[in-house]
């Protein structure tokens, strides 16, 4: 009898445990970015975004490469902490522009659509927001570029298609002013 119960349990697990599984905290979720401007500044118009996948097909995507390429001003130790937690990180403007100028999509893996959520890699903010579908267990790094007419571009390094994060705010400043991103 014990053997039959054991075989039944194994068979049931085989039917339910096979295949990709989602995380337990949220499974799938949404990551929303909201754009703001300083008080007294005219509203940003034509706010656009582009998403650049950063997982290289040659397998050389690691924290050292990401830091040297997009965040050279960050200390190795601080960046190692970032790579573990992966909160959104504002990227050096010059490093990001240089990277985007030479970006070749053939060198990077496309976004993972295993769970059916395919996000647009370029678009326009609607009502000051852009929302991405996420899968809890996806920690793939992406570079998010946010641009608006008359405003300084903002570049953010984050796993924007993963995790259970719900929302981050971005403050756009007129060209020539200091850009502040949340926190």
C-alpha positions, 0 to 999 in steps of 0.5 A: 500500500505504501508503494502505491501511495508513493508511486501516486505521489511521484506521478502527481508531482511529475504532472504538476512540477514539470515545466517552468515554475513561477515564484511564490511572492507574486509570480507575475506582476507589473513594474511601473515608472512614473515621470515627474518634473520639478514644480514650476516646470512645464509638463514634459511632452512626448516622453519616450522610452527604449529598453536595451536587453543586456544579457550578452549572447557570448555569456560575458554579462557579469557585474564587472562588465556591467559596472565598467560599461554603464556605471564606471563611477561606482565602487566595485564593492557598492556595485557588487551589492547592487548586483545582488539586490538589483534595485534601479540604478541611475547610470552615468549619462556619458557611459549610457550614451556611448553604450546606446550609440554602439548597441548592436541587438544581435550581440544580446539575447532578446527578452525572455517570453517563457511566461507569455509576457512580451513587453514593448522595447520602445514606446511612449509614456501614457499619462506620465507612466510606462508599465512593464509585465514582470516575472518574479524570478527574472533578474535579467538586467536591462538598460531603460532610456527615458527621453523627453523633448527639452529634458535631459535623458535618464538611463536606468539599469534594473531588472525591469521585467522581473521581480515584484516591484510595483513602482518607481518615480523618475524626475526629469530636469531641463537640459543642463540641470542635475537629474535626480532619480528616486531615493 
